[in-house]
């Protein structure tokens, strides 16, 4: 009978060979920061306001420990403040966007109704004056193609960035519309409409 050990025991990791981690073929390993967080981090790190994810992550990787500690505290304050604010949100499985794109089905996010509708009637449903619809996937036959699940967050984030830029160009609020991926769920969030 072997003795039972209690408490902490230091075990050298070199004693356990670990398999090499290889990225899956066709799988992107890029980091997609939510737009609002990316803007916040750019300001905290002293980057250009329109800095890309890669620029911010590279800058953070080269920052000294004091700067990183300051940014970490700022992120905690940012997260706490956001948690106490009102946000509208809509989560969908990424596969819903993949299927809509594959079959040329319309996918429309309505900021007023706080939902995504699919199909031919999706656009008509949100033609009221108070609705703010955003087409996430179209019905154009030329757009019917296979889209990889990994490409959906980037495609949706581009649509969100275009929506924000267009609204800003016309002097309209963009409601801080943002998106992020958690597991297989894509979440769109924005400030509730007045």
C-alpha beads as a LAMMPS data file, in Angstrom:
LAMMPS data file: protein, C-alpha beads

194 atoms
193 bonds

1 atom types
1 bond types

-500.0 500.0 xlo xhi
-500.0 500.0 ylo yhi
-500.0 500.0 zlo zhi

Masses

1 110.0

Atoms # bond

1 1 1 0.000 0.000 0.000
2 1 1 1.368 3.408 -1.029
3 1 1 1.257 6.270 1.439
4 1 1 -1.307 8.998 0.742
5 1 1 0.093 12.486 0.305
6 1 1 -1.713 15.527 1.613
7 1 1 -0.911 19.157 0.915
8 1 1 1.062 20.622 -1.945
9 1 1 3.632 18.582 -3.731
10 1 1 5.955 19.992 -6.363
11 1 1 5.953 17.814 -9.456
12 1 1 8.351 18.758 -12.258
13 1 1 6.519 19.307 -15.546
14 1 1 9.484 17.930 -17.469
15 1 1 8.528 14.490 -16.250
16 1 1 5.342 14.572 -18.331
17 1 1 5.826 14.867 -22.075
18 1 1 3.098 17.011 -23.640
19 1 1 1.937 16.539 -27.213
20 1 1 2.706 19.362 -29.627
21 1 1 -0.248 21.630 -30.292
22 1 1 -0.929 22.066 -33.966
23 1 1 -3.530 24.501 -35.262
24 1 1 -6.392 22.903 -37.135
25 1 1 -6.183 23.349 -40.894
26 1 1 -8.120 26.408 -42.021
27 1 1 -8.589 27.577 -38.445
28 1 1 -7.654 31.179 -37.731
29 1 1 -6.062 31.865 -34.399
30 1 1 -6.570 35.636 -34.418
31 1 1 -7.973 37.492 -31.456
32 1 1 -11.138 39.514 -32.068
33 1 1 -11.544 42.239 -29.472
34 1 1 -14.994 43.795 -29.126
35 1 1 -14.986 47.228 -30.793
36 1 1 -15.761 49.184 -27.609
37 1 1 -13.035 47.375 -25.658
38 1 1 -10.549 47.859 -28.516
39 1 1 -11.233 51.635 -28.495
40 1 1 -10.853 51.738 -24.722
41 1 1 -7.569 49.802 -24.796
42 1 1 -6.206 52.002 -27.592
43 1 1 -6.835 55.062 -25.414
44 1 1 -5.290 53.437 -22.314
45 1 1 -2.179 52.284 -24.191
46 1 1 -1.730 55.526 -26.114
47 1 1 -2.370 53.922 -29.520
48 1 1 -4.228 55.528 -32.419
49 1 1 -8.026 55.493 -31.802
50 1 1 -8.555 53.251 -34.850
51 1 1 -5.797 50.797 -33.920
52 1 1 -6.308 47.205 -35.011
53 1 1 -6.487 44.198 -32.692
54 1 1 -2.959 43.189 -33.719
55 1 1 -1.553 46.671 -32.990
56 1 1 -3.070 46.744 -29.519
57 1 1 -1.982 43.201 -28.665
58 1 1 1.565 43.839 -29.956
59 1 1 1.778 47.093 -27.980
60 1 1 0.517 45.337 -24.837
61 1 1 3.013 42.491 -25.320
62 1 1 5.877 45.000 -25.346
63 1 1 4.602 47.157 -22.454
64 1 1 6.356 47.161 -19.100
65 1 1 4.748 45.620 -16.012
66 1 1 3.747 48.985 -14.528
67 1 1 1.818 49.896 -17.686
68 1 1 0.139 46.484 -17.795
69 1 1 -0.923 46.802 -14.144
70 1 1 -2.385 50.244 -14.873
71 1 1 -4.273 48.898 -17.893
72 1 1 -5.540 45.878 -15.912
73 1 1 -6.979 48.203 -13.234
74 1 1 -8.566 50.357 -15.949
75 1 1 -10.131 47.257 -17.570
76 1 1 -11.616 46.221 -14.223
77 1 1 -13.119 49.712 -13.788
78 1 1 -14.369 49.597 -17.385
79 1 1 -15.989 46.161 -16.853
80 1 1 -17.599 47.220 -13.578
81 1 1 -19.007 50.398 -15.120
82 1 1 -20.351 48.446 -18.124
83 1 1 -21.983 45.885 -15.867
84 1 1 -23.984 48.658 -14.176
85 1 1 -25.166 50.221 -17.460
86 1 1 -28.228 49.254 -19.467
87 1 1 -27.402 47.188 -22.568
88 1 1 -29.629 45.429 -25.057
89 1 1 -28.253 42.141 -26.287
90 1 1 -29.078 39.385 -28.721
91 1 1 -27.213 36.053 -28.852
92 1 1 -27.377 33.509 -31.637
93 1 1 -25.437 30.407 -32.546
94 1 1 -22.799 31.111 -35.204
95 1 1 -24.309 28.285 -37.242
96 1 1 -27.478 30.387 -37.740
97 1 1 -25.431 32.926 -39.711
98 1 1 -23.627 30.165 -41.606
99 1 1 -26.943 28.616 -42.678
100 1 1 -28.429 31.988 -43.657
101 1 1 -25.414 32.781 -45.832
102 1 1 -25.303 29.295 -47.340
103 1 1 -28.966 29.388 -48.387
104 1 1 -29.154 33.075 -49.299
105 1 1 -31.659 33.803 -46.536
106 1 1 -32.021 37.326 -45.244
107 1 1 -30.851 37.910 -41.667
108 1 1 -31.837 41.251 -40.129
109 1 1 -30.906 42.537 -36.687
110 1 1 -33.335 45.164 -35.366
111 1 1 -31.967 47.335 -32.585
112 1 1 -35.460 48.526 -31.614
113 1 1 -37.041 45.043 -31.456
114 1 1 -33.887 43.435 -29.953
115 1 1 -33.903 40.382 -32.203
116 1 1 -32.571 38.849 -35.401
117 1 1 -35.138 37.661 -37.932
118 1 1 -34.418 35.272 -40.799
119 1 1 -36.189 34.775 -44.108
120 1 1 -37.990 36.749 -46.798
121 1 1 -40.178 38.735 -44.407
122 1 1 -37.318 39.809 -42.137
123 1 1 -36.797 43.135 -43.889
124 1 1 -40.505 43.988 -44.159
125 1 1 -40.993 43.260 -40.477
126 1 1 -38.703 46.168 -39.521
127 1 1 -39.819 48.940 -41.883
128 1 1 -41.568 50.927 -39.177
129 1 1 -40.158 54.397 -38.451
130 1 1 -38.872 53.484 -34.998
131 1 1 -37.028 50.325 -36.125
132 1 1 -33.280 50.394 -36.779
133 1 1 -32.609 47.312 -38.959
134 1 1 -29.179 46.039 -40.002
135 1 1 -28.875 43.395 -42.710
136 1 1 -26.472 40.718 -41.486
137 1 1 -26.879 38.305 -44.436
138 1 1 -28.514 39.036 -47.777
139 1 1 -30.670 37.217 -50.314
140 1 1 -28.570 38.077 -53.363
141 1 1 -27.870 34.875 -55.290
142 1 1 -24.262 35.971 -55.811
143 1 1 -23.828 35.983 -52.029
144 1 1 -24.875 32.334 -51.618
145 1 1 -21.653 30.582 -50.742
146 1 1 -20.091 28.426 -48.107
147 1 1 -18.824 30.494 -45.210
148 1 1 -16.652 28.869 -42.581
149 1 1 -17.829 29.107 -38.989
150 1 1 -14.503 30.743 -38.071
151 1 1 -15.163 33.569 -40.554
152 1 1 -18.530 34.617 -39.085
153 1 1 -17.283 36.724 -36.129
154 1 1 -14.946 38.707 -38.396
155 1 1 -17.667 39.211 -41.027
156 1 1 -20.222 40.335 -38.440
157 1 1 -17.696 42.643 -36.772
158 1 1 -16.972 44.249 -40.174
159 1 1 -20.721 44.810 -40.666
160 1 1 -20.960 46.376 -37.219
161 1 1 -17.966 48.642 -37.925
162 1 1 -19.520 49.699 -41.253
163 1 1 -22.845 50.440 -39.517
164 1 1 -21.070 52.552 -36.896
165 1 1 -19.033 54.454 -39.503
166 1 1 -22.057 55.129 -41.705
167 1 1 -24.196 56.355 -38.810
168 1 1 -21.344 58.583 -37.590
169 1 1 -20.852 60.017 -41.094
170 1 1 -24.517 61.089 -41.148
171 1 1 -24.424 62.475 -37.605
172 1 1 -26.607 59.682 -36.233
173 1 1 -25.995 57.659 -33.065
174 1 1 -24.622 54.142 -33.507
175 1 1 -25.684 53.117 -29.975
176 1 1 -22.214 51.617 -29.319
177 1 1 -23.279 48.541 -31.293
178 1 1 -20.698 45.818 -30.709
179 1 1 -20.286 42.062 -31.013
180 1 1 -18.245 39.310 -29.436
181 1 1 -17.946 35.551 -29.604
182 1 1 -18.310 33.262 -26.578
183 1 1 -18.055 29.588 -27.413
184 1 1 -20.359 28.992 -30.368
185 1 1 -22.610 31.961 -29.535
186 1 1 -22.253 35.311 -31.268
187 1 1 -23.558 38.135 -29.097
188 1 1 -24.540 41.536 -30.436
189 1 1 -24.953 44.266 -27.817
190 1 1 -25.855 47.947 -27.902
191 1 1 -27.226 50.739 -25.791
192 1 1 -31.043 50.571 -25.681
193 1 1 -32.766 52.963 -28.065
194 1 1 -34.595 55.908 -26.486

Bonds

1 1 1 2
2 1 2 3
3 1 3 4
4 1 4 5
5 1 5 6
6 1 6 7
7 1 7 8
8 1 8 9
9 1 9 10
10 1 10 11
11 1 11 12
12 1 12 13
13 1 13 14
14 1 14 15
15 1 15 16
16 1 16 17
17 1 17 18
18 1 18 19
19 1 19 20
20 1 20 21
21 1 21 22
22 1 22 23
23 1 23 24
24 1 24 25
25 1 25 26
26 1 26 27
27 1 27 28
28 1 28 29
29 1 29 30
30 1 30 31
31 1 31 32
32 1 32 33
33 1 33 34
34 1 34 35
35 1 35 36
36 1 36 37
37 1 37 38
38 1 38 39
39 1 39 40
40 1 40 41
41 1 41 42
42 1 42 43
43 1 43 44
44 1 44 45
45 1 45 46
46 1 46 47
47 1 47 48
48 1 48 49
49 1 49 50
50 1 50 51
51 1 51 52
52 1 52 53
53 1 53 54
54 1 54 55
55 1 55 56
56 1 56 57
57 1 57 58
58 1 58 59
59 1 59 60
60 1 60 61
61 1 61 62
62 1 62 63
63 1 63 64
64 1 64 65
65 1 65 66
66 1 66 67
67 1 67 68
68 1 68 69
69 1 69 70
70 1 70 71
71 1 71 72
72 1 72 73
73 1 73 74
74 1 74 75
75 1 75 76
76 1 76 77
77 1 77 78
78 1 78 79
79 1 79 80
80 1 80 81
81 1 81 82
82 1 82 83
83 1 83 84
84 1 84 85
85 1 85 86
86 1 86 87
87 1 87 88
88 1 88 89
89 1 89 90
90 1 90 91
91 1 91 92
92 1 92 93
93 1 93 94
94 1 94 95
95 1 95 96
96 1 96 97
97 1 97 98
98 1 98 99
99 1 99 100
100 1 100 101
101 1 101 102
102 1 102 103
103 1 103 104
104 1 104 105
105 1 105 106
106 1 106 107
107 1 107 108
108 1 108 109
109 1 109 110
110 1 110 111
111 1 111 112
112 1 112 113
113 1 113 114
114 1 114 115
115 1 115 116
116 1 116 117
117 1 117 118
118 1 118 119
119 1 119 120
120 1 120 121
121 1 121 122
122 1 122 123
123 1 123 124
124 1 124 125
125 1 125 126
126 1 126 127
127 1 127 128
128 1 128 129
129 1 129 130
130 1 130 131
131 1 131 132
132 1 132 133
133 1 133 134
134 1 134 135
135 1 135 136
136 1 136 137
137 1 137 138
138 1 138 139
139 1 139 140
140 1 140 141
141 1 141 142
142 1 142 143
143 1 143 144
144 1 144 145
145 1 145 146
146 1 146 147
147 1 147 148
148 1 148 149
149 1 149 150
150 1 150 151
151 1 151 152
152 1 152 153
153 1 153 154
154 1 154 155
155 1 155 156
156 1 156 157
157 1 157 158
158 1 158 159
159 1 159 160
160 1 160 161
161 1 161 162
162 1 162 163
163 1 163 164
164 1 164 165
165 1 165 166
166 1 166 167
167 1 167 168
168 1 168 169
169 1 169 170
170 1 170 171
171 1 171 172
172 1 172 173
173 1 173 174
174 1 174 175
175 1 175 176
176 1 176 177
177 1 177 178
178 1 178 179
179 1 179 180
180 1 180 181
181 1 181 182
182 1 182 183
183 1 183 184
184 1 184 185
185 1 185 186
186 1 186 187
187 1 187 188
188 1 188 189
189 1 189 190
190 1 190 191
191 1 191 192
192 1 192 193
193 1 193 194
